[in-house]
């Protein structure tokens, strides 16, 4: 068993075989998507005998906390072949790349999950709920009459990536640096197409990328929307509404800070009428992403809370340690800290006996720090405990907006 860097000429066929085995590569265009995602990021593989049987990819980016951006290690691909399951390959390889990212300056890591629980063993905790909405475009109430858009093709991936990076961003928003990630995501879209608008400088000001499994009547699925203003957002919704004569349903993730139900006519009636149909109108929720701190002092140094200062001891545990190589320069976040949160946040190694103590896993504290859930209820459902008075003060300190990555990975 050998962990090593991915070598395209040597390993591409083996990794494509893994992609086919797990159902990620079912069409020829998916092979192009694979090449963009795997070869555009930092990829390592596990070699078992004569072939590669596991692969992990990470990409650098940023995660926004409040109004500040923190260096992000985005885990964008983890997969293991059918013959190498339950051997610890994916966990150890993911831990190695997370540690590498932390040693290179990453302060926080995030990933999408196939099921809750697996990545908890590496210190990741659940993010917030994402809402997916399916609706008849004729039910949109926006009155904006859209201008004539430009047609966007797969060859426009660099322009669209730049547009995504310039979009309006809220608390929790992630950016991934590599344009290859956008290129790969676009190629997963069946019958993919995009529409958008160009500003005076020739740059995309706002756009969306969409798939159309059934091009005639839908459903269409919006992979992402990128915009900077209310007017641009409404214009994109106006474009979606313009499909109403032909397309019966559109699926999209609810944009950060928006309740799509505010913009739909008779949403409950339409859900009842379309129930169990191919064009069912519905709203579903899932916490499909997870997050963890890599460097507690570094994250808190870039955190500012609109609250009175709270000082406390933090006893932090990190379950990733057993998965790290003996020679890893990054050892996880386990330790004793004296923490202050408020307008100026910081964490220093040590303990102060005069202060109350919070005991938490990095999984749970990461969720508190990002505002996923308050301290008092994390103490009910996660690995976090402290005096009631401290938990109450932390609830008031971490009154943050709901975090939305606004970038699926």
N, C-alpha and C positions, 0 to 999 in steps of 0.2 A: 504494500500500500504506500503510495507516494503522493504528496501534495506538491503541486508545482504550478507555474504560470501557464495559462492557456496559450497554445501555439496554433494559429489558424490553419496553416497548411497541414499540420500533423494531427490536429484534434477535431477539425470541423465535422468530419463524417461521424465520429463517435458522439459528439454532442448533439448533432442533428438526430441521431438515432434515439438518444434520450428524450429529446423534444417530441419525437413521434410517439414514443412509448407512453409519455404522460399526457398526450393529447394537445400539446402546444403547437404542433406543426402538422397540419392536416391538408394544407394546400401549397402549391408551388410558391405563391407570394409570401407565405410565412417563412420560407427559407431566407428571403431577402430581409424580412423583419428580424429574424434570428441574427443574421450577420451584423445588422446595425446595432442591435442591443448588446450582443455579447462582445463583439469586436470593437465597439465604441467605448466600452467601459473598462474597468479593472477586473479581469476575470482570472480565477484560479480553478483548477480541476483536481480531482482525486483519481489517480491511476490505480486500478486494481488488476493485477496480472498484466495482460497485454493491452488492455483497453481502458479508456476513460469512462468512469461510471457515475461521476458526480461533478457538478459545476456550480459556482457561485460568482455573481457579478455585482460590483458596487460602482456607484458614480458619485462624484462630489457635487455638492449643491449648497443651498442655504435653506434655513427654516426661520421664519419670522416669529419672534416673541415680542408682543406689543408692537413697537415701531423699530425694533432692531433685528438685524439678520445675524444668525449664528451659522458657522460652518457645519454642514450636514454631510453625513455619510449615508447615502441612500442605497439600501440593498435592493437591487432591481431584478435579481433573478437567482433562485435557488431551486435546483432540481437534481434528483437522483434516479438512476435507472432501475428497472424492475429487479435486477439481480443483486443490487447492493443496498437494499433497504434495511433499516434497523441495525446499522453498523456504526452509527455515529458520525458518518462522513459529512453530512450536510451541516450538523451542529458545529463540528470542529472547524470545518472550512469557513463557515460564516463567521465564527468567533475570530478566526485568524484575520479575515479581511476587515472586520470591525475594529480589531486591535490595531491593525495597520493604519486604518483611517484615523483612529484616535491619536496614535503616535505622530501622525502627520498634521495634526492640528484640528481634527474634527471634534466638535463639542457635543454633538447630538447625532443619534442614528435613528432611522425610520425604515419601515418595510411594510409590504402588504402580506396578509396571512392567508394560508389555505384553510386553516382552522385555528381556533383559539387554543392556546396551551403550549404548542410546540416551541415558539420563540420566547415564551416566558422563561424558559430555562436559560436563556441568554440575556436576561435582564430587561426584556421588552414588556411594556404594559399597554393595555388597550387604549386606542385613541377614541375620539368622539364618534357619535353616530353620523353616518352619511345617509342622506335621503335620496332615493331614486324615484322619479315621478314619470309616469306614462300617461299621456293625455292626447285628446283629439285637438289638433292645432286650431281648429275652428272655435274652440272654447277660450282661447287666449283673449284677454280683454284689452291688450295694448292697442292704442289708437295710432301709434306711429306708422306713417307710410314710408317704408324703406326706400332708399335710393337704389339705383341699379348697382349691384355688387360686382366685384371681379370674381371670376371663376378660379379656384385654387386646385392645383393638381398635386400629385405626390412629389413632383419635381420641385415644388415650392417649399420643401420641408425646412430649408434654412430660414426663409422669410417668416414662416409660421413659428418656428422656434423663437426667433427674435421677438415676434409679437407676443408670445406667451411670457417671455421674460419681462416684457414691459407692461403687462397687464396690471390692473389695480390689485393690490395684495393686502390681505387682512391678517389678523392674528392666526398663527399656525400655518400660513401659506408656505409651500415649498417651491423652490426652483431647482431644477437639475441642469447643470452647466452644459453638458454635451448635447449638441444639436442632433447627434446620432440617435438619442433617445426618442426625440420627436419623430425622426424619420422612421424608426422601428415601430412606434405606436401607430403611425399612420397606416403602415402596411398590414396591421392586424384588421383594419376596418374592411369588411366585405362591401364591395362596390363603393369604396370610400370617395367622398367628395368634400370640398370646402367652398365656402363663400365668405367674402369679406370686403373691406373698404381700405383704400389707400389714402394717406394724408398728403400734405403739400410737399413733403420730402421724399415721397415715393415709398414710404414704409407702411406696412400693414398697421392700421390704427385699431381695428377690431375685426374679429373673424370667428368662425367655428369650423370644426372638422366633424364629419358625420359619416355613418355607415348606413347602407340601405340593403338589408337582406332581401327584401322584396321591393325593388325599385319603383314598382307601379303604385302600390298602396301602403307600403310600410309593413311593419314598424321601421321607422328610422331611429337611429341611436346617435345622440350627440356625444362625441368622445370628449370634447372640451370646447369652451367658449373663452375668448380673450378679449377684454374690453377695459377701458379706463374711466368711463363716465356713465352716468345714468342714461344720457341720450344714446350712447353707443350700445348699451345693454338693451334698451328698448328697440333700437333699430334691428338688432340681431333677433330679438323675439318677433319683431314684425316680419322678418324674413321667414322665420319658421311658420308664422301664421299664413304667409302667402302660399304655403303648400296645401292649404285646407281643402281645395276643390278635389284633390286627388289622393292625398296621403291621409290615412285614417288614424294613425297614432304615431307619436314621437316619444322616445324615452330619453331622459337626461338626468344627470345628477343635479340636485338642487344647488344653485350657486351660493357661495358664502354670503351669509347675512340676509338671504332672500327666502321668503316663504312663497313658493310658486302658487300655493292655493289662493294667495291674494290676487293673483292674475288670471284665475280661471273662473268661468261661469259654471254654476251648478255642478261643482266637483263631486258631491255625494250622489247626485242623480246619475251622472255619467258613469260613476263606478258601479252603481247598481245595475244599470242597463247593460253595461259591457262585461259584466262578471263572467269569467271563464271563456271569454271569446279570445281569438288571436290578437285583438286590439283592445284588450282590457285596460281601462283607465285605473290606475292604482298608485299608491304611495307605499314604499317599503323603506326600511331602515336597517343598517348594518354597520358595526364598528369593524371594518375590514383591515384597518391599518393599526400599527403599533409603533411606539416610540420609546427611546431610552436616552438618559443622559450618559455621556462618556466622560465628562470632566465637570464635576460639580462646581468647584471654584470658578472655572472658566464660564460656565453657563450663568451662574448667579452674578458674576461681574458684568454681564450684559443684560441683566434683568432689572427693570424698574417698575415698582408697583405703587399705585395711587392709594397708599394706606399708611397708617402709623407703623413705625418700626416694631418688629417682633424679633426678639433674640431667644435662641434655644440651642440646646445640644441636639445633635443628630447622630444617631448610631445607624449607619447605612450598611446594608449587606448587598452583595452582588453575586447572583448565581452563575455568572459567566466564568468565574475563576477556574473551575475544573476543566473547562473546554479550551483554555489557553495553553499555548506551547510554553514549555519550561523557560525558554529563552526570550519570551515576549517582553518588550520594554514597557508595555502597558499592562497593568495588572488588574484592571477593573476599577470600580469606584468604592469598594469596601473601605470603611474607616470611621473614625470618630471625628466629628466636626463641630465647631461652634459657628452657628449660622445666624445671620441677621437678614431679614427680608423687609422691604419697604421701598422708599424712593431710591435708596442706594443699598444694593444687596451684596453680600459677600459670604464666603465660607472659608474658614481657616481650620487646619488640623488641630485637634486637641479637644479638651472638655473643660467646662466651667461648672463646678458643683453648685453654684448659686442659681443656675438656670434650670428650667424644666427640660425634660428629655423627650424627643420624638424618636421612636424606633421604627425603621421602615426598610423595605427592600428598595433597590433602585427602580424596580418596576413601578411600585406604588408612588414613590416620591416624584418620579418623572411625570406621572399623571397629574399629581397635585401641582407641580411647577407649571405645566402647560395649561392648567385650568380645565382638564377633562372632567374631573369630579372634585368636590370639596373634601377637606380633611375628615370632617365628621362622618361622612358616609363611606369614604375609603377605609376608615377604621372598622366599618361593618363588613365590607366585602373584599378587602385586599389586605396586604401585609403591611399595615401601618397602625401604630398605637402610640398614645400619649395621654397626658392629663386632659380632662374635658375642657379646662380653661384654655389650654394651649391650642387644642383643636379648634375651638370657637374663634380664637384670634387669627388662626391661619385661614379659616373660612373667610373672614373679613379681609384679610390681606390679599388672598388669591382670587379676588372677584374679577375674573378675566372673561373676555368674549369666548364663545364656543370656538375651539380651534378647528380649522378646515385646511387640510393640505392643498386642496384645489389642484392636485396633480396626482394622477393615479400611477402607482408603481408597486 
